[in-house]
Amino acid sequence: MDLIIGHYNYWLVIIIMMAGFYTVISRGNLVKKIAGLNIFQVSVFMLYISIGNVKDGAVPIIEKGVTLYSNPLPHVLILTAIVVGVATTALGLALVVRIKEAYGTIEEDEIHNQDHSL
Protein backbone atom coordinates (compact mmCIF):
# COMPACT_ATOMS: atom_id res chain seq x y z
CA MET A 1 0.00 0.00 0.00
CA ASP A 2 2.92 2.34 0.70
CA LEU A 3 4.05 1.82 -2.87
CA ILE A 4 0.78 3.26 -4.18
CA ILE A 5 0.47 6.10 -1.67
CA GLY A 6 4.17 6.93 -1.74
CA HIS A 7 4.14 7.42 -5.50
CA TYR A 8 0.81 9.20 -5.89
CA ASN A 9 2.33 11.71 -8.30
CA TYR A 10 3.18 8.94 -10.77
CA TRP A 11 -0.34 7.51 -10.55
CA LEU A 12 -1.81 10.96 -11.15
CA VAL A 13 0.47 11.44 -14.16
CA ILE A 14 -0.55 8.04 -15.57
CA ILE A 15 -4.27 8.82 -15.17
CA ILE A 16 -3.97 12.23 -16.83
CA MET A 17 -1.75 10.82 -19.59
CA MET A 18 -4.20 8.06 -20.41
CA ALA A 19 -7.11 10.54 -20.39
CA GLY A 20 -5.27 12.66 -22.96
CA PHE A 21 -4.31 9.63 -25.05
CA TYR A 22 -7.90 8.34 -24.99
CA THR A 23 -9.17 11.74 -26.11
CA VAL A 24 -6.76 11.76 -29.05
CA ILE A 25 -7.62 8.28 -30.31
CA SER A 26 -11.36 8.27 -29.60
CA ARG A 27 -12.48 11.62 -30.99
CA GLY A 28 -12.92 12.58 -34.61
CA ASN A 29 -13.11 16.32 -33.98
CA LEU A 30 -9.75 17.95 -34.71
CA VAL A 31 -10.08 20.55 -31.94
CA LYS A 32 -10.78 17.78 -29.42
CA LYS A 33 -7.71 15.94 -30.65
CA ILE A 34 -5.58 19.03 -30.03
CA ALA A 35 -7.11 19.37 -26.56
CA GLY A 36 -6.23 15.70 -25.90
CA LEU A 37 -2.65 16.33 -26.97
CA ASN A 38 -2.50 19.27 -24.56
CA ILE A 39 -3.79 17.10 -21.71
CA PHE A 40 -1.14 14.50 -22.56
CA GLN A 41 1.49 17.24 -22.63
CA VAL A 42 0.46 18.54 -19.20
CA SER A 43 0.93 15.06 -17.74
CA VAL A 44 4.51 14.99 -19.01
CA PHE A 45 5.11 18.43 -17.52
CA MET A 46 3.78 17.22 -14.18
CA LEU A 47 6.03 14.17 -14.30
CA TYR A 48 9.20 16.17 -14.85
CA ILE A 49 8.30 18.84 -12.31
CA SER A 50 7.48 16.25 -9.64
CA ILE A 51 10.77 14.38 -10.08
CA GLY A 52 12.79 17.62 -10.09
CA ASN A 53 12.10 18.26 -6.42
CA VAL A 54 14.59 16.99 -3.83
CA LYS A 55 13.21 16.25 -0.38
CA ASP A 56 14.61 18.78 2.10
CA GLY A 57 16.54 20.39 -0.76
CA ALA A 58 17.17 24.10 -0.69
CA VAL A 59 16.85 26.64 -3.47
CA PRO A 60 20.04 26.36 -5.57
CA ILE A 61 21.66 29.51 -4.20
CA ILE A 62 24.97 29.00 -2.44
CA GLU A 63 24.58 29.69 1.26
CA LYS A 64 26.69 28.83 4.26
CA GLY A 65 25.70 25.52 5.83
CA VAL A 66 23.48 24.30 2.97
CA THR A 67 24.67 21.10 1.31
CA LEU A 68 21.55 19.71 -0.36
CA TYR A 69 20.04 21.58 -3.28
CA SER A 70 17.09 20.96 -5.58
CA ASN A 71 17.92 20.68 -9.25
CA PRO A 72 16.47 23.65 -11.21
CA LEU A 73 17.11 22.10 -14.64
CA PRO A 74 13.82 20.15 -14.94
CA HIS A 75 11.83 23.28 -14.11
CA VAL A 76 13.71 25.37 -16.66
CA LEU A 77 13.24 22.72 -19.35
CA ILE A 78 9.53 22.48 -18.62
CA LEU A 79 9.18 26.27 -18.83
CA THR A 80 10.69 26.08 -22.31
CA ALA A 81 8.43 23.14 -23.19
CA ILE A 82 5.36 25.12 -22.11
CA VAL A 83 6.28 27.93 -24.49
CA VAL A 84 6.84 25.45 -27.33
CA GLY A 85 3.55 23.72 -26.46
CA VAL A 86 1.61 26.98 -26.66
CA ALA A 87 3.15 27.76 -30.05
CA THR A 88 2.42 24.24 -31.31
CA THR A 89 -1.17 24.46 -30.12
CA ALA A 90 -1.59 27.80 -31.87
CA LEU A 91 -0.22 26.31 -35.09
CA GLY A 92 -2.51 23.28 -34.79
CA LEU A 93 -5.56 25.47 -34.26
CA ALA A 94 -4.56 27.65 -37.23
CA LEU A 95 -4.38 24.49 -39.35
CA VAL A 96 -7.83 23.46 -38.11
CA VAL A 97 -9.18 26.85 -39.22
CA ARG A 98 -7.67 26.34 -42.69
CA ILE A 99 -9.09 22.80 -42.86
CA LYS A 100 -12.52 24.15 -41.89
CA GLU A 101 -12.29 26.72 -44.70
CA ALA A 102 -11.22 24.10 -47.24
CA TYR A 103 -13.55 21.23 -46.29
CA GLY A 104 -16.35 22.94 -44.39
CA THR A 105 -15.92 20.61 -41.39
CA ILE A 106 -13.44 19.66 -38.70
CA GLU A 107 -14.67 16.08 -38.31
CA GLU A 108 -12.01 13.60 -39.39
CA ASP A 109 -14.43 11.10 -40.98
CA GLU A 110 -16.16 13.73 -43.09
CA ILE A 111 -12.81 15.08 -44.33
CA HIS A 112 -11.69 11.56 -45.19
CA ASN A 113 -14.94 10.87 -47.10
CA GLN A 114 -14.62 14.12 -49.06
CA ASP A 115 -11.07 13.23 -50.09
CA HIS A 116 -12.08 9.77 -51.36
CA SER A 117 -15.16 10.99 -53.20
CA LEU A 118 -13.06 13.25 -55.44
Protein Blocks (a to p, Z undefined) as FASTA:
>chain_A
ZZmmmmmmmmmmmmmmmmmmmmmmmpcbfklmmmmmmmmmmmmmmmmmmmmpcghiacfd
dcehiabdcdfklmmmmmmmmmmmmmmmmmmmmmmmmmmmmnopabfklmmmmmmmZZ
